[in-house]
Amino acid sequence: MARVLAVLRGKRRTRRFRRSVYLLPSLFTVGNLFCGYACIVYAMRDDYATAAVFIGVATLLDVLDGFIARLADAASEFGGEFDSLADVTSFGVAPAVLVFAWGLEPLGRLGWAVGFLYVTATALRLARFNVQSGNQDKRYFVGMPSPAAAGVLAATVFAWPDGFGIPQAPVVALTMVLVPALMMVSLVRFRSFGALTLSPRRSYLVLLQFAVLIAAIAVQPELVLFVMAYCYLVSGPIGFVLGRVRRPTSRRGRGDGHATAEPPTAQAG
């Protein structure tokens, strides 16, 4: 009888532990959602630098959410839907409100209409990701990820919290919003964040890579984050153009009637 009771207690503890594990990624999602809400609040207070920082923290929490869910095998349908709703707020509504208050407000109706287009593009990007996540190459994203697009807006505001100080500033802000929005709904492929790191077999180099990145951000956060955000933004179009240029060349090489000793390599772009 005592053994039976011990087994039952052990099963109850196991069920409680499993529930706790499944709850853990959602706690990070709640933090992500809070950062999006805080960004909107601080943008309404005209504290744009702090508002931009909250988008960066939301991005970090979003990465940790997915990492822990995969590590603990705690992914669930509820968690996926909750994460998408939080991302619409943190990487769609919050950056749109931030940039509107920061630089689009002088454009009036055009400014808030462009902000709405950005929010819509974010929602479409997340919906497409949820539908295609099981079928696409894990090394690439189809369309710019919404956290990276929000990072472009946040990094720009963080670097120039008081605005550009030029008469054409609203037009520049308009372009700054439209380009990431178009990249999110495009079919341009962007490298996944995991594929940007070095090989896991060289773990010490991965640690060194992140150490150098953290040190650079600590020394000059505005410049480093701005360069990182825009380098990732242009990486997709550059890869797309290079892929288009290489494909006709490879086809001509295969069809010229001359055999080669090495088989043609597959193009990633």
N, C-alpha and C positions, 0 to 999 in steps of 0.2 A: 504493500500500500504506500509506504514511504517513497519507494522508487517511482511509482506512478505519479505521486504528487510532485516529486522533483522534476520529472519529465514535463509535466504540465506547466510548472513554473518556468522551466527553461524555454518552452515554446512561447509562453507569453512574453518573456524578456526578448526573445528573438523577433517576435512581431513588433514589439515596441521599438526595438533598435532599427528594424527595417523602415518603420514609419518615420523615425527621426532622420534616417539617411535620405529618404525621399523628400523630406521637408527642407533639408539643408540647402539645395540649390534654389528653392523658392525664396529663402531668406535673403540670398544675394539679389534675387530679382526684385524683392521689396526695396532693398537698398538702391537698386538701379532706378526704380520708379520714384523713390524719394528724391534722388538727385535731379531727375527731370523736373519734378515739381519745384524744388529749391531753385533751380536755374530760372524758371519763370518768375518766381517771387523776387529774386535779386535783379532780374532784368527790369521788372516794374519799378524797382527802387533806383534804377540807373547805375547799379554797381555791376558793370558789364564784365570786368575782369573776374570777379568771384563767380558770376553766373557761368562764364566759360569754363572755369575750373570744375564746376559740378558736372559738366558734360564729360570732361576727361575722367572724373571718378566713376561716372556711370558706365563709361566704356570699359574701365578696368573691372568693375563688378560684373558686367555682362560677360566678359571673357572668363572670369572665375566661375560664374554660374555654369556655363557650358563645360568647362574643364572638370569641375567637381562632379557634375552629373555623369560625364563619361567615365571618370575615374572610379566612382562608387557604383557604377551601373544603376544609377537612380533616375534615368530619363523616363519621363511619363508624358502622356498626351496632355494632361492638365498643365504640367510644367512648361511644355512647349507653347501652349496657347497663352498662358500667363506671361511668359517671357516676350512673346510677340506684342501683346498689348502694352507691356511696359516699354518696349523698344519704340513703339509708335509715339509714346509720350516723351521719352528721354532723347530720342534721336530724330524725331519728326516735329512735334509741337514745340518742344523747348527750344531747339536751335532756331526755328522759324520765328518764334516770339522774340528771342534774343536779338537776332539780326534785324528784325523789323524795328525794335526799339532803338537799336544801335545805329542803323544807317539807312533803313528803307522808309522810315516814317515821312521824310520830306517828299516822297513820291506819292503820298496819299493813297488813293484806291489802288493804284498800280502796285504799290509796295505791299499792301496786305494781300493782294491777289497773288503776287509772286510767292509770298510766304505760304499761302494756301496750296499752291502748286507743289511746293517743296514737301509739305505734309502729305499730300496725296501720293507723290512719288515714293515717299518712305513707306507708306502703307502698301502700295503696289509691290514694292521691292520685297517686303517681308512676306506678303501673301505668296508671291512667286517662289520665294525661298522655301516656304513651308511645303509647297506642292512638289517642288523639284529636288528637295534635299536628299532624297534617297536614290536619285538617278544620276546626279552629276559627279564629275571628277572632283575628288576631295582636295586636290591641289589648287583648284580655282573656284572663284565665285563668278557666276553669270550676272553681270551688273555690279556696280560698286556697292560694297556692304554699307548698310545704313550707319553703323558706328563710325566708319571711316569718313563718310560724307559729312556727318555731323562734326567730326573732328576738323575738317577743313574750315567750317564756319567758326567753330570755337577757337581754333588756333589763330585765325585772323583777328578775331575780336580780342583775344588774349594779348596778341602782339601790339594791337593799336586800340586800346580800350577807349580812348578819347576820339576815335575816328581818324580818317586819313588827313583831314585838314586841307582838302582841296575842293574846289567847286564841283568837280566831277565825282565826288565821293559816293553819292547815291547810285550813279550808274555803275560804278565799280562794285558796289555792294550787290546790285541787281545781278551782275554777271557772276559774282561769287556764289550766289544762291542757285542760279539757273544751271550752271555747269555741273555741279554735283548732283542736282536733281535729274538732269538728263542722263548722267552716267549710271545712276541707280536703276533706271528703267530700260537702259540699253542692253544689248547683247554682248557688249565688250567684256572680256574675261579679265578678272583681277586675281592676282596671286593670293592664296589664303595666307593668313598670318603665320600659321604653323610652317608653311612651305618657305617662308622668308628666312627662317632661322637656319643655322648650319646643321649638318648631319648629327642625329642623336648619338651616333657612335663616338663622336668627339665631344663628349659632354663638357669637358673643361673649356673648349672653345666656345660652346654655347653660353656657359657662365661668364666667360670673359667678354663675349659680345654684349650681354645684358649689363655687365658691370660698366663697360665703356659708355653704353647708351644712358644709363642712370647718371653717370658722372657728367656727361655732356648736358643732360637736362638740368642737373643741379647747378652747373656753371652758368648756362645761358638758356633758361627754359623757353622764353618767347621765341628766340631764333630757331632753336633745335626742333621744337614742336611744329613751328610753321613750316620748316623745310621738310620734315617727315610727312606732314599731312599733304603737302602739294606734290612731293615726289611720288607718293602713292597714287594721287589723283591722276598724274600724267603717265604713270606706268602702264595703266590699262590701254589708253589710246596708242601709246608708243608700241606696245606689244602687238596690238591689233594691226597697225600699219606694217610693222616688220613681218608679221605673219602673212599679210597680203603680198608683200614684195617677194618673200621667199618661195611661196607656193608656185607661182608661174615659172620661177627659175628652176625649181626641182622638177617640174613637169617637162620643161625643155631638156633637162639633163637626162631624164629617163627615156625621152622619145627621139633622141638624136641618132639612135642606131649604134652607139658605141657602148660596149659592155664595160662595166666597171668592176673592180675587184671587191669593193665594199658595197653592201646594200645601203640604200638611202635611209637616212635617219628620220624618225618621225618628228614632225614639227609641233611644238607645244602650243604655239599661238594660233 
